[in-house]
């Protein structure tokens, strides 16, 4: 991923959209807080719940979100074994 090959922008109050080529993913956000928060899946759930183009790229995406979004990252609790 190069600097010019992605877009990161807010959509509504509750979403932060990451676009890369033809692919996109909307991260859920908390709103009404300052600084804003963006939710990410727990490490063990990342590949199971993220679209294929983001699987295996958790560290890269967390770094990008920290550096480019202005949001605080909130990790969701791990999913229960029954929901995997």
C-alpha positions as MATLAB code, in Angstrom:
seq = 'XXXXXXXXXXXXXXXXXXXXXXXXXXXXXXXXXXXXXXXXXXXXXXXXXXXXXXXXXXXXXXXXXXXXXXXXXXXXXXXXXXXX';
ca = [
       0.000    0.000    0.000;
       1.431    3.352   -0.975;
       0.433    6.704    0.480;
      -1.511    7.658   -2.645;
      -3.337    4.335   -3.035;
      -5.835    4.702   -0.190;
      -8.450    7.092    1.167;
      -9.534    7.410    4.775;
     -12.542    9.604    5.524;
     -15.460    9.943    7.944;
     -18.919    8.981    6.756;
     -21.701   10.176    8.974;
     -20.796   10.364   12.626;
     -20.514    6.643   13.167;
     -18.229    5.441   10.378;
     -14.653    5.860    9.224;
     -14.216    4.524    5.688;
     -10.986    3.048    4.364;
     -10.808    2.737    0.560;
      -8.074    1.001   -1.377;
      -8.650    0.729   -5.113;
     -12.036   -0.910   -5.659;
     -12.160   -2.203   -2.059;
     -13.546   -0.450    0.978;
     -14.394   -1.101    4.592;
     -16.343    1.043    7.056;
     -15.040    0.976   10.617;
     -17.627    1.757   13.280;
     -16.952    4.803   15.440;
     -18.170    6.232   18.682;
     -19.405    9.773   18.337;
     -20.103   12.555   20.739;
     -16.678   12.046   22.297;
     -13.501   14.006   21.854;
     -11.226   12.764   20.492;
     -13.330   10.443   18.326;
     -12.973    6.674   18.729;
     -12.806    3.971   16.057;
     -13.611    0.334   16.850;
     -11.450   -2.507   15.560;
     -11.885   -6.261   15.987;
      -9.847   -8.095   18.602;
      -6.608   -9.541   17.233;
      -7.883  -13.132   17.290;
     -11.047  -12.144   15.374;
      -9.512   -9.837   12.759;
      -9.132  -12.291    9.864;
     -12.494  -13.935   10.527;
     -14.510  -10.709   10.400;
     -12.584   -8.420    8.039;
     -12.942   -8.415    4.254;
     -10.392  -10.476    2.334;
      -8.319   -7.480    1.258;
      -7.649   -6.566    4.916;
      -7.008  -10.056    6.264;
      -3.464  -10.487    7.559;
      -2.978   -6.707    7.664;
      -4.089   -5.813   11.188;
      -0.825   -4.223   12.328;
      -0.610   -2.181    9.128;
      -4.188   -0.952    9.483;
      -3.854   -0.079   13.177;
      -0.727    1.943   12.376;
      -2.529    3.753    9.570;
      -5.583    4.467   11.754;
      -3.377    5.804   14.551;
      -1.333    8.025   12.238;
      -3.964    9.249    9.764;
      -7.432    9.197   11.320;
      -7.203   11.386   14.409;
      -9.236    8.713   16.205;
      -8.450    6.755   19.345;
      -8.497    3.009   18.652;
     -10.857    0.887   20.737;
     -10.446   -2.862   20.426;
     -13.698   -4.796   20.589;
     -13.798   -7.677   23.029;
     -13.047  -11.080   21.464;
     -16.019  -12.944   20.055;
     -17.235  -15.930   22.023;
     -16.190  -19.347   20.702;
     -19.843  -20.086   19.836;
     -19.992  -17.139   17.389;
     -16.797  -18.056   15.496;
];
